[in-house]
Amino acid sequence: MAAESHGPMHQFELQRWIPLDVGGLDISYTNSALFMTLAVLATFSLFWVATRHRTMVPSRWQSVAELMYEFVGGMVKDNVGHAGMAYFPFIFTLFMFILFGNVLGLLPYSFTFTSHIVVNAVLALFIFVAVTIIGFSRHGLHYFSLFCPPGTPLPVAFVLVPIEIMSYFIRPVSLSLRLFANMLAGHVLLKVLAGFVISLGLGFGIVPFAAVFGVTLLEIMVAVIQAYVFALLSCIYLNDAINLH
């Protein structure tokens, strides 16, 4: 039982740190909530340190903060246009939250909240609903032209419209599953390889240890890429709502 409890999937188990029950609703403060809090605090701390003493010649932390700011700002401009800059604070916050959630989860004895489908689904559903509201508020019923561009021949429309509607409503599913699957698979692989290192010892464990090191570097890259992909797809969906492209 002990070996099973510390298997590869044990790292994804929710643990109630501060049990709370309100009207039969479990709102306990869990390890997932803790690392969400840490992700927010880490983001705030980074930009507080970076902007506390702003100089013409930026310090190391100021350079990191400015690089992230310009990177996300460029992504919004390239994919949504200048009209999308009104939503830059949200996209930037989303990117940083997922980035720190992914990276913090690589630390020993930590918890990766982005490896839980429910967390990603809530983020994806919020984006889906927000984008839909923005689309209808800017274009009214003309927003339905997103599913059938003007000038589409009627026979083609009968095929195109159902496909476009299905594609539209599947967005939150694909958005959340992509992040969930990448985080889950990578952490399971790391746990399995780490188990080989421990069981084989220092002598024969050198090969799996090298594999763990390589996979860890790969997971750091995946953590950054998945935060970028999530924010990028959010920008693309936002572009559809604003520009109907």
C-alpha positions as CSV (number, residue, x, y, z in Angstrom):
1,M,0.0,0.0,0.0
2,A,2.9,2.4,0.8
3,A,4.4,1.8,-2.6
4,E,1.1,2.4,-4.2
5,S,0.4,5.6,-2.3
6,H,3.7,7.0,-3.5
7,G,3.3,6.0,-7.2
8,P,3.5,8.3,-10.1
9,M,-0.1,9.5,-9.7
10,H,0.3,10.4,-6.0
11,Q,1.7,13.8,-6.8
12,F,-1.6,14.8,-8.4
13,E,-3.8,14.1,-5.3
14,L,-5.6,17.0,-3.7
15,Q,-4.9,17.5,0.0
16,R,-7.1,19.5,2.3
17,W,-4.8,21.8,4.3
18,I,-7.5,24.0,5.8
19,P,-10.8,22.1,5.9
20,L,-13.7,24.5,5.3
21,D,-17.4,23.5,4.8
22,V,-20.0,26.2,4.2
23,G,-23.6,24.9,3.8
24,G,-22.5,21.5,2.8
25,L,-20.1,23.0,0.1
26,D,-16.5,21.9,0.5
27,I,-14.4,25.1,0.0
28,S,-11.3,23.7,1.8
29,Y,-7.9,25.4,1.2
30,T,-6.0,22.7,-0.6
31,N,-2.5,22.2,-1.9
32,S,-3.8,23.3,-5.3
33,A,-5.1,26.5,-3.9
34,L,-1.8,27.0,-2.1
35,F,0.3,26.8,-5.3
36,M,-2.2,29.1,-7.1
37,T,-1.6,31.6,-4.3
38,L,2.2,31.1,-4.7
39,A,2.0,31.6,-8.4
40,V,0.2,35.0,-7.9
41,L,2.7,36.0,-5.2
42,A,5.6,35.0,-7.3
43,T,4.3,37.1,-10.2
44,F,3.7,40.1,-7.9
45,S,7.1,39.7,-6.3
46,L,8.9,39.6,-9.7
47,F,7.4,42.8,-10.9
48,W,7.6,44.5,-7.6
49,V,11.3,43.8,-7.4
50,A,11.8,44.7,-11.1
51,T,9.9,48.0,-10.9
52,R,10.9,49.1,-7.4
53,H,14.0,51.0,-8.7
54,R,13.4,51.7,-12.4
55,T,16.4,53.0,-14.2
56,M,17.3,53.9,-17.8
57,V,19.9,51.1,-17.7
58,P,17.7,48.2,-16.5
59,S,18.8,45.9,-13.8
60,R,18.7,42.1,-14.4
61,W,15.2,41.7,-12.9
62,Q,13.9,44.8,-14.7
63,S,15.2,43.4,-18.0
64,V,13.4,40.1,-17.3
65,A,10.1,41.9,-16.5
66,E,10.4,44.2,-19.5
67,L,11.2,41.2,-21.8
68,M,8.0,39.4,-20.6
69,Y,5.9,42.5,-20.9
70,E,7.1,43.2,-24.5
71,F,6.8,39.5,-25.4
72,V,3.2,39.3,-24.4
73,G,2.4,42.7,-25.8
74,G,3.9,41.8,-29.1
75,M,1.9,38.6,-29.2
76,V,-1.4,40.5,-28.6
77,K,-0.5,43.1,-31.2
78,D,0.5,40.5,-33.8
79,N,-2.6,38.4,-33.4
80,V,-5.4,40.8,-32.4
81,G,-4.1,44.2,-33.5
82,H,-4.2,47.5,-31.6
83,A,-7.8,47.0,-30.6
84,G,-6.7,43.9,-28.6
85,M,-4.4,46.0,-26.4
86,A,-7.4,46.9,-24.3
87,Y,-7.3,43.2,-23.2
88,F,-3.6,43.0,-22.8
89,P,-3.7,43.1,-18.9
90,F,-5.9,40.0,-18.9
91,I,-3.8,38.1,-21.4
92,F,-0.6,39.0,-19.6
93,T,-2.0,38.0,-16.2
94,L,-3.2,34.7,-17.7
95,F,0.2,34.0,-19.2
96,M,2.1,34.7,-16.0
97,F,-0.3,32.7,-13.9
98,I,0.0,29.6,-16.1
99,L,3.8,30.1,-16.5
100,F,4.5,30.2,-12.8
101,G,2.0,27.4,-12.1
102,N,3.9,25.2,-14.6
103,V,7.3,26.1,-13.4
104,L,6.6,25.9,-9.7
105,G,5.2,22.5,-10.2
106,L,8.7,21.3,-11.3
107,L,10.1,22.0,-7.8
108,P,10.5,18.9,-5.5
109,Y,7.5,18.2,-3.3
110,S,5.4,20.8,-5.1
111,F,2.0,20.6,-6.8
112,T,1.2,21.4,-10.4
113,F,-2.3,22.9,-10.4
114,T,-2.3,23.1,-14.2
115,S,-2.1,19.3,-14.3
116,H,-5.7,19.2,-13.0
117,I,-8.3,19.4,-15.8
118,V,-10.8,21.3,-13.6
119,V,-8.5,24.2,-13.2
120,N,-7.7,24.5,-16.9
121,A,-11.4,24.0,-17.7
122,V,-12.4,26.9,-15.6
123,L,-9.8,29.1,-17.2
124,A,-10.8,27.9,-20.7
125,L,-14.6,28.4,-20.0
126,F,-14.0,31.9,-18.7
127,I,-12.1,32.8,-21.9
128,F,-14.8,31.1,-24.1
129,V,-17.7,33.0,-22.4
130,A,-15.8,36.3,-22.3
131,V,-14.8,36.1,-26.0
132,T,-18.4,35.2,-26.9
133,I,-19.7,38.2,-24.9
134,I,-17.2,40.5,-26.5
135,G,-18.1,39.2,-30.0
136,F,-21.9,39.8,-29.6
137,S,-21.4,43.2,-27.8
138,R,-19.2,44.5,-30.7
139,H,-21.0,43.0,-33.6
140,G,-24.5,42.0,-32.4
141,L,-26.1,39.3,-34.5
142,H,-23.5,39.9,-37.2
143,Y,-21.2,37.8,-35.0
144,F,-23.0,34.8,-36.4
145,S,-21.2,35.5,-39.7
146,L,-18.2,33.9,-37.9
147,F,-19.8,30.5,-38.7
148,C,-20.7,31.4,-42.3
149,P,-18.7,34.1,-44.0
150,P,-20.6,36.3,-46.4
151,G,-20.7,35.0,-50.0
152,T,-20.5,31.3,-49.0
153,P,-22.5,29.2,-51.5
154,L,-25.6,27.6,-50.0
155,P,-24.5,24.0,-50.6
156,V,-21.1,24.7,-48.9
157,A,-22.9,26.5,-46.0
158,F,-24.9,23.4,-45.1
159,V,-21.5,21.6,-44.5
160,L,-19.5,24.5,-43.3
161,V,-21.8,25.9,-40.6
162,P,-22.1,22.7,-38.5
163,I,-18.4,22.2,-38.7
164,E,-17.7,25.8,-37.6
165,I,-20.2,25.6,-34.8
166,M,-18.7,22.4,-33.5
167,S,-15.2,23.9,-33.8
168,Y,-16.3,26.9,-31.9
169,F,-17.8,25.0,-29.0
170,I,-15.0,22.6,-28.7
171,R,-12.5,25.4,-28.1
172,P,-12.6,25.3,-24.3
173,V,-12.2,21.5,-24.4
174,S,-9.1,21.6,-26.6
175,L,-7.7,24.5,-24.7
176,S,-7.9,22.9,-21.3
177,L,-7.0,19.3,-22.5
178,R,-3.8,20.5,-24.2
179,L,-2.4,22.0,-21.1
180,F,-3.6,19.2,-18.8
181,A,-2.2,16.4,-21.0
182,N,1.3,18.0,-21.4
183,M,1.6,18.7,-17.7
184,L,0.3,15.3,-16.6
185,A,2.4,13.3,-19.0
186,G,5.7,15.1,-18.2
187,H,5.3,14.9,-14.4
188,V,4.4,11.2,-14.6
189,L,7.5,10.5,-16.7
190,L,9.7,12.4,-14.2
191,K,8.3,10.5,-11.3
192,V,8.9,7.1,-13.0
193,L,12.5,8.0,-13.9
194,A,13.2,9.3,-10.4
195,G,11.9,6.0,-9.0
196,F,14.5,4.1,-11.2
197,V,17.3,6.4,-9.8
198,I,16.3,5.6,-6.2
199,S,15.8,1.8,-6.8
200,L,19.0,1.3,-8.8
201,G,21.3,3.3,-6.4
202,L,24.2,5.5,-7.2
203,G,26.0,3.1,-9.5
204,F,23.4,1.8,-11.9
205,G,21.2,4.8,-11.4
206,I,23.5,7.2,-13.3
207,V,21.7,6.5,-16.6
208,P,18.1,7.2,-15.3
209,F,19.6,10.2,-13.4
210,A,20.9,11.6,-16.6
211,A,17.5,10.9,-18.2
212,V,15.8,12.8,-15.3
213,F,18.0,15.8,-15.8
214,G,17.3,15.8,-19.6
215,V,13.6,15.4,-19.1
216,T,13.6,18.2,-16.5
217,L,15.2,20.6,-18.9
218,L,12.6,19.5,-21.5
219,E,9.8,20.0,-19.0
220,I,11.0,23.6,-18.3
221,M,10.8,24.3,-22.0
222,V,7.3,22.6,-22.2
223,A,6.1,24.7,-19.2
224,V,7.0,27.9,-21.0
225,I,5.7,26.7,-24.4
226,Q,2.3,25.6,-22.9
227,A,1.8,29.0,-21.1
228,Y,2.6,30.7,-24.5
229,V,0.2,28.4,-26.4
230,F,-2.6,29.0,-24.0
231,A,-2.2,32.7,-24.2
232,L,-1.7,32.6,-28.0
233,L,-4.9,30.7,-28.6
234,S,-6.7,33.1,-26.3
235,C,-5.5,35.9,-28.5
236,I,-6.6,34.1,-31.6
237,Y,-10.1,33.6,-30.2
238,L,-10.2,37.2,-29.1
239,N,-9.2,38.2,-32.6
240,D,-12.2,36.3,-34.0
241,A,-14.5,38.2,-31.6
242,I,-13.0,41.6,-32.4
243,N,-12.2,41.4,-36.1
244,L,-14.4,38.5,-37.2
245,H,-11.5,36.7,-39.0
